Amino acid sequence: MEKESLQPKVAVVLSNYNSYELLSEALSSILKIDYANMIIIVVENGSTDDSLHNLKRNHRDIIIIESKKNLLYTEAYNWGF
């Protein structure tokens, strides 16, 4: 059996609003975790800066859910699940 199939599936959900630098640091830390059965989901929460562009360019291995408006904290996380 593969290592991935022995581990429970883990989803890491992050929300971003005009905070690409902090998000990038968080993603770098998460990607260092040695856990094969993990997905990373970022809810891009209507940012008005270059967050979405940078996210798509630099982190192609994650799932991005894009909102055109700021959903605020709780609703953004609900979109991630």
C-alpha positions in Angstrom: 0.0 0.0 0.0 1.1 3.5 -0.7 1.9 5.9 2.1 -0.9 8.2 1.0 -3.6 5.6 1.3 -2.6 4.8 4.9 -3.0 8.4 6.0 -6.3 10.2 6.6 -7.0 12.9 4.0 -6.3 16.4 5.4 -7.5 19.6 3.9 -5.8 22.9 4.9 -8.1 25.9 4.1 -6.7 29.4 4.2 -8.4 32.7 3.4 -6.7 35.6 1.8 -7.6 39.3 1.5 -4.8 41.6 0.3 -2.2 39.7 2.3 -0.2 37.7 -0.2 3.1 38.0 1.7 1.7 36.5 4.8 -0.2 33.9 2.8 3.0 32.9 1.0 4.8 32.5 4.3 2.0 30.3 5.6 2.0 28.2 2.4 5.8 27.7 2.5 5.5 26.4 6.1 2.6 24.1 5.2 4.4 22.7 2.2 7.3 21.7 4.4 5.1 19.2 6.2 5.8 15.6 5.3 2.3 14.4 4.8 1.4 12.8 1.5 -2.4 12.9 1.7 -3.0 16.6 2.1 -4.7 19.2 -0.1 -4.3 23.0 0.3 -7.2 25.2 -0.5 -7.0 29.0 -0.6 -10.1 31.1 -0.7 -9.0 34.3 -2.5 -11.4 36.6 -0.8 -11.8 39.5 -3.3 -8.4 41.0 -2.9 -7.8 44.2 -4.7 -4.0 43.9 -4.9 -2.0 41.3 -6.9 -2.6 38.5 -4.5 -4.6 36.3 -6.9 -2.1 36.8 -9.7 0.9 36.0 -7.4 -1.0 33.0 -6.0 -1.7 31.5 -9.4 1.9 32.2 -10.6 3.8 30.9 -7.6 1.6 28.2 -6.1 0.3 26.0 -8.8 0.0 23.0 -6.6 -2.9 24.3 -4.5 -6.6 24.7 -5.1 -7.8 28.3 -5.4 -11.4 29.3 -4.9 -11.9 32.8 -6.2 -14.5 35.2 -4.8 -15.1 38.5 -6.6 -16.1 40.2 -3.2 -14.7 40.1 0.3 -16.7 37.3 2.0 -15.2 38.1 5.4 -13.6 35.5 7.5 -16.3 32.9 8.3 -18.0 32.8 4.9 -14.7 32.5 3.1 -13.8 29.4 5.2 -17.2 27.9 4.5 -16.5 28.3 0.8 -13.3 26.3 1.3 -15.2 23.3 2.7 
